[in-house]
Amino acid sequence: MSSPEDAAGEVPDFLRGGGEMGALMRAHDWSKSSLGAPAKWSQALRTVVRLMLNTGHPMYIWWGSDGACLYNDAYRQLIGPERHPSSLGRPAWEVWAEIWDIIGPQIEHVRSGRGATWHEDHLVPITRHGRREDVYWTYSYSPIDDETTPGGIGGVLVVCTETTPKALVAGTLELSEARLRAIFENSYLFQGVLTPEGILLDANSTSLRAIDRMPVDVIGSCYWETPWFSATPGMGDYMRSAIPIAASGEIVHQEIRLDLPVGGWRWFDFVLRPMHDAQGTVVAVISEAMELTARKQAEEALVQAQKMEAVGQLTGGIAHDFNNLLAGISGSLELLERRIAENMLGGIDRYISGAQDAARRAAALTQRLLAFSRRQTLDARPTAVNRLIAGMEELIRRTVGPDVAVEVVGAGGLWLTKVDPSQLENALLNLCINARDAMAPDGGRLTIETANKWLDEHAARERELPLGQYVSLCVSDTGTGMTPEVVARAFDPFYTTKPIGQGTGLGLSMVYGFVRQSGGQVRIYSEVGTGTTVCLYLPRHMGSAVPANEPAREESQMAEAGETVLVIDDEPSIRMLIKDVLEDVGYETIEAADGAAGLAILQSNARVDLLITDVGLPNGMNGRQLADAARITRPGLKVLFITGYAENAVIGSGRLEPGMEIVTKPFVIAALGNKVRQMIEG
């Protein structure tokens, strides 16, 4: 992506400041425009751009042979969302194709050296805010001299003012008052004229019919106290705050969803425009509204269609990867069965290993999908990120190989963040592997950097986060970089730029899902040919770190005589596996296939030292509801939930009650005995 920075890496002085348009021009990709990089713009263009950006009067520039568009904040308020910010850098004839027959000859007049032009209260209809408007303008076209341009004129400077309210009030239209009134009365828009203090002076029939009242009932009333708004929750307060803004000289535009007393929820487009007198003083406010409900319904249908397309892509990717893994599992088991039937036991460990490896990869795939959908079970703990990186540094160096130089820049006094450390380790390793691949085959430099970040309102809004304190973890490489199109799709599941068979396309989507589920955000900063930086922003935790859990013991301890575990799962194979592994270490087991059958056992006199239950049970009662019901008659009953993902029914508040724990499927069968022993012993 092109940059507005000059050779020294600094933003050119003429682009500093300038409000929103200044910021947009600094961030714009000028490589797609005939203007090229701002550092190479002529001195004449720089001077006029500096003047334009730092004035409060609406101005814009058409530069070069194709009339590339540049404009300031005051002008962007006049052109509507149809042309902002898409107009920036585009040819004038393309941006204003609908009125080119009017303004094209005027521009050519100036560019051909025949002098400046002046147009007062000139009708130039434009499409704005989704509708065609008769708009009146007072404007001048002036040549911009530039000795570097053949012919000596580099572009056209336009200074303009919208004079529609003045034209309407002063009678400069070539229409009689009666015809003008007829237009006002028969407009499909809800229109009104207010004093700057908010008193309704006039309203058209469309507005008055909306409340079925005579004009005398509302004319002369305070606008936000009229029946239109006083009976609509929230609307009166909105108008009370918006009208003074319009009275100060700004255009107020807002799409609002309202719960109307008659008609229910409806969408409206509201515009409040200031009306100025000849001296520029605001003398009235024009109110316009248009119902958007039908359009919004159409947009929702389009969004739904796009969602279905995304679901199709997702399920297609899942089916492809899982079919490969199932082929490995079923094929290995089939050959294992055949070899055992033929009493050919030599080498059967290969088939066992193959099936186990495919099962582990399937579990990893499922975990990544859950991370992407933000439904994985997280063990969030206060974590010192610098310490976590230090513990992984040697693994990262071995993983990326000798051709990649690894540099770790840890901020001093780094704040804590509350995350799942193992998931953060996985995310960091994923980012490092992606960085290594982006620098293949020649290698390069990989930098891991941490910092404390205090996001103000602007920075937080840009990252779609609440303002506050965050810990950033960034991984940078000197690789090939990404195009803007690739960056836009980088977090999509199963999207990958790697050759077939060299990536699942779930790495970045897993990182994104994990970070968002942890209350943070991920951002990618990349430039083709230069490299990529991926930054994780994680909320600061106020408190102290906790030590990591001790590793689980490998050998399962034997049960004491008579200890009984109730196993509830609607999947017979799961019940069989749990029953067998527990009975191998001495536990007695009772089985049930659903919540009702399990509750009947729990309400009997049967001994139950521990309840193991799936969360998603059939027939109307889930695992958490079952456990709560059981604890009525068995207070303190210890419960181990097993689940495919962290359902809200189990950990809706993010914490389990004492004596309750959770494990996710697929779990290590051999370690289940230890978990049961730990819970029973308390």
Secondary structure, DSSP 8 states (H G I E B T S, - for coil): ---S--TTS---GGGS--HHHHHHHHH--GGGSTT--GGGS-HHHHHHHHHHHT-SS-EEEEETTTTEEEE-HHHHHHH-TTTTTTTTTSBHHHHTGGGHHHHHHHHHHHHTTS--EEEEEEE--EEETTEEE--EEEEEEEEEE-TTSTTSEEEEEEEEEE-HHHHHHHT-SSS-HHHHHHHHHH-SSEEEEE-TT-BEEEE-HHHHHHHT--GGGTTTSBGGGSHHHHTSTTHHHHHHHHHHHHHTT--EEEEEEEEETTTEEEEEEEEEEEEE-TTS-EEEEEEEEEE-HHHHHHHHHHHHHHHHHHHHHHHHHHHHHHHHHHHHHHHHHHHHHHHHHTT--TTHHHHHHHHHHHHHHHHHHHHHHHHHTT-S----EEE-HHHHHHHHHHHHHHHH-TTEEEEEE--TT--EEEE-HHHHHHHHHHHHHHHHHHTTTT-EEEEEEEEEEEE-HHHHHHTTS-SEEEEEEEEEE-S----HHHHHHTTSTT--SS-TTS--S-HHHHHHHHHHHTT-EEEEEEETTTEEEEEEEEEEE-S----------SS-----TT-EEEEE-S-HHHHHHHHHHHHHTT-EEEEESSHHHHHHHHTSS---SEEEEESS-STT--HHHHHHHHHHHSTT--EEEEESS--HHHHTTS---TTEEEEESS--HHHHHHHHHHHHH-
